[in-house]
Structure formats: C-alpha cells, structure tokens
C-alpha cells in the first residue's frame, strides 16, 4: 500500500480546515450530510438566520472534472462553495461549468481555510429550507447520540 507524502492533504484535512472557517463565521458545520435528493454533501453549515451553506470538497482534478452531479446540490442550499487544498490548480473554477458567478471558492489546509471567492446568497424556498433544516438537525442529534452510545446506531433506521 502506498503512503501519502506528509504534506499531501486528504479530504478530511480540507473538511477540518473549512469547518473551522465556518465555525468562526458563526455557521454550525456538519460533514457528510444526506440531502433530500439522495445526494450527500461534504459539509453543510447552518447560520443563526437559518441559512444553509453547502461546501463540496475536491482534492484531485480528476475528481473535480469527473463530478457531473454537483449542480444538483444548488437546490439544497442558500450558497455553495468549492473547497480545495492549498496548491490545488484553480483554473477550472473560472470556467462556465463550475458557475463562478454562483459558486464560491475556499482553500484549506488541516488547520484553517480562507475564502478566495465569495458565494452569493440565493434563498431557498421556505418548504425546502424547513425540510433541509430538519434533516440537518436530526442528523446532528443522531451523531451526538451515536457518540455517547455507539451501540444505539444499530437500532436506528433513518
């Protein structure tokens, strides 16, 4: 099995850095969140106004260029960001396919992150916001339960 170079960042490193950035901005982050369309977001954040930020993490250009499903996330958030590790080539994010006018850009390492391009707020409908906020809250509560009682996860169906 090949080992990673000590300075090569993996998705979990980027998630950690982005989560810290969101937390400092007053946004509660949760990673690996199922959405109402059966997709799974890398990070979903909920701010004090109830607005939803979604972050899609990419650590390889092959994964980025091969991801044809990402536009399906836009209907499940008020704003959308791409997040990549330091040193990641950023040219693709300026192309029409990656919708630079709709999508923000974050660069992260293991310890922190910086917003390179802001993402505009595009408000969700009230019904979608309620459904996704409830999904977020239930997932967060389940994770707290699983952390305090790992055996209970086997009993849950949702």
Backbone torsions as a table, in degrees:
resi	resn	phi	psi	omega
1	UNK	NA	132.0	179.9
2	UNK	-73.5	147.2	176.1
3	UNK	-105.2	151.5	178.5
4	UNK	-80.2	146.1	172.0
5	UNK	-62.5	145.2	-175.2
6	UNK	-59.8	-24.0	-177.9
7	UNK	-97.2	0.3	-179.8
8	UNK	-82.9	126.2	-178.1
9	UNK	-90.4	142.3	175.2
10	UNK	-107.0	171.9	-176.8
11	UNK	-55.8	-40.2	-179.2
12	UNK	-61.1	-34.1	177.2
13	UNK	-65.5	-45.2	-179.7
14	UNK	-64.8	-42.9	178.1
15	UNK	-57.8	-43.1	-180.0
16	UNK	-62.3	-48.1	179.7
17	UNK	-62.1	-44.3	179.5
18	UNK	-64.9	-40.9	179.7
19	UNK	-60.5	-38.6	177.0
20	UNK	-65.9	-41.4	177.1
21	UNK	-60.4	-47.8	179.5
22	UNK	-61.9	-44.2	179.9
23	UNK	-57.6	-45.9	178.8
24	UNK	-61.5	-28.8	-180.0
25	UNK	-84.8	4.4	179.0
26	UNK	82.7	18.7	-179.5
27	UNK	-107.9	125.8	179.3
28	UNK	-82.0	112.6	-178.1
29	UNK	-91.5	149.1	174.9
30	UNK	-141.4	129.7	-177.9
31	UNK	-99.3	158.0	-179.9
32	UNK	53.8	67.1	-175.6
33	UNK	-109.6	121.1	175.0
34	UNK	-68.8	140.3	178.4
35	UNK	-105.2	170.4	-179.2
36	UNK	-65.0	-16.4	178.3
37	UNK	-97.0	13.7	178.4
38	UNK	71.0	13.8	170.7
39	UNK	-90.0	166.6	179.1
40	UNK	-124.2	121.2	178.8
41	UNK	-84.1	141.4	177.3
42	UNK	-64.8	-46.4	177.4
43	UNK	-141.7	134.0	170.3
44	UNK	-122.7	134.8	178.4
45	UNK	-123.4	143.9	179.8
46	UNK	-120.0	124.1	-179.2
47	UNK	-96.1	172.6	-176.7
48	UNK	-61.0	-21.6	177.8
49	UNK	-87.6	-0.5	-179.5
50	UNK	85.1	11.3	179.3
51	UNK	-81.7	146.3	-174.1
52	UNK	-109.6	124.8	174.1
53	UNK	-108.2	131.6	178.1
54	UNK	-116.5	136.0	-179.9
55	UNK	-125.5	125.9	176.0
56	UNK	-104.5	123.1	-176.5
57	UNK	-97.1	134.2	175.5
58	UNK	-132.3	133.3	177.9
59	UNK	-119.4	-0.4	175.0
60	UNK	-140.6	146.3	179.0
61	UNK	-67.3	-31.9	178.0
62	UNK	-62.3	-43.7	178.2
63	UNK	-64.6	-43.2	179.4
64	UNK	-60.1	-52.4	-175.8
65	UNK	-69.6	-25.8	-179.8
66	UNK	-87.3	-6.5	-176.7
67	UNK	-83.2	100.1	180.0
68	UNK	-95.1	-8.3	-176.3
69	UNK	-91.4	-12.3	-170.5
70	UNK	-56.7	-34.4	179.5
71	UNK	-60.3	-20.6	178.7
72	UNK	-67.6	-15.6	178.0
73	UNK	-76.4	-25.3	-171.6
74	UNK	-62.4	-28.5	179.3
75	UNK	-80.8	4.3	-176.6
76	UNK	-122.4	17.7	179.7
77	UNK	-153.2	160.3	174.6
78	UNK	-85.5	-23.4	173.5
79	UNK	-154.8	154.1	-172.9
80	UNK	-130.5	136.3	176.0
81	UNK	-126.5	146.6	162.3
82	UNK	-92.4	145.1	174.4
83	UNK	-132.1	133.1	-177.5
84	UNK	-137.3	159.7	176.9
85	UNK	-75.0	160.3	174.7
86	UNK	-55.6	140.4	178.7
87	UNK	87.8	-5.7	179.4
88	UNK	-68.7	136.5	177.3
89	UNK	-66.5	128.2	-171.3
90	UNK	-101.0	-2.9	-174.9
91	UNK	-56.4	-39.9	-178.8
92	UNK	-59.1	-32.4	-175.6
93	UNK	-69.4	-10.9	177.0
94	UNK	-92.2	-5.2	-177.5
95	UNK	-84.9	158.9	-177.8
96	UNK	-57.1	-38.5	-177.8
97	UNK	-56.4	-34.9	-177.3
98	UNK	-94.7	12.2	171.1
99	UNK	42.5	65.8	-177.1
100	UNK	-60.6	-22.5	177.4
101	UNK	-78.5	-13.7	-177.0
102	UNK	-112.4	-20.6	-171.3
103	UNK	-120.3	131.3	175.5
104	UNK	-83.8	175.6	-177.5
105	UNK	-140.0	129.6	179.7
106	UNK	-124.2	139.4	173.1
107	UNK	-115.1	134.3	-173.6
108	UNK	-136.4	159.3	166.6
109	UNK	-126.9	-165.3	-176.7
110	UNK	-66.7	-22.6	-168.4
111	UNK	-113.1	-19.1	-174.2
112	UNK	-165.5	-179.6	179.3
113	UNK	-153.9	162.6	177.5
114	UNK	-136.7	139.5	177.6
115	UNK	-83.9	113.9	178.7
116	UNK	-86.1	-34.6	179.6
117	UNK	-138.5	125.3	179.7
118	UNK	-70.1	157.1	175.7
119	UNK	-107.8	133.5	178.1
120	UNK	-71.3	152.7	175.1
121	UNK	-84.1	124.7	176.5
122	UNK	-125.4	97.6	-170.0
123	UNK	-59.5	136.2	173.1
124	UNK	-73.2	159.6	171.7
125	UNK	-68.6	156.5	-178.5
126	UNK	-59.9	-41.5	-178.7
127	UNK	-65.9	-43.0	179.0
128	UNK	-66.3	-41.5	179.6
129	UNK	-60.5	-44.1	-179.9
130	UNK	-62.2	-47.0	-178.7
131	UNK	-61.6	-43.9	-177.8
132	UNK	-74.1	-33.2	176.4
133	UNK	-66.7	-42.1	176.2
134	UNK	-63.7	-40.9	178.2
135	UNK	-61.4	-43.0	178.1
136	UNK	-61.0	-49.7	-177.2
137	UNK	-63.1	-43.2	179.6
138	UNK	-64.7	-41.8	179.1
139	UNK	-63.3	-43.9	179.5
140	UNK	-62.7	-44.2	179.5
141	UNK	-64.0	-41.5	177.9
142	UNK	-61.6	-40.7	180.0
143	UNK	-65.5	-37.0	175.5
144	UNK	-63.8	-41.4	178.2
145	UNK	-64.0	-46.1	-179.6
146	UNK	-61.4	-36.2	179.7
147	UNK	-67.4	-35.2	-178.2
148	UNK	-88.0	-20.9	-179.5
149	UNK	-147.6	80.9	-174.8
150	UNK	-54.9	-29.0	-179.0
151	UNK	-70.8	-21.0	-177.3
152	UNK	-70.8	-23.5	179.3
153	UNK	-57.6	-30.9	179.6
154	UNK	-70.4	-21.7	-177.5
155	UNK	-87.7	-17.6	-175.7
156	UNK	-83.8	145.7	-179.1
157	UNK	-112.1	-4.6	-171.0
158	UNK	-122.2	NA	NA
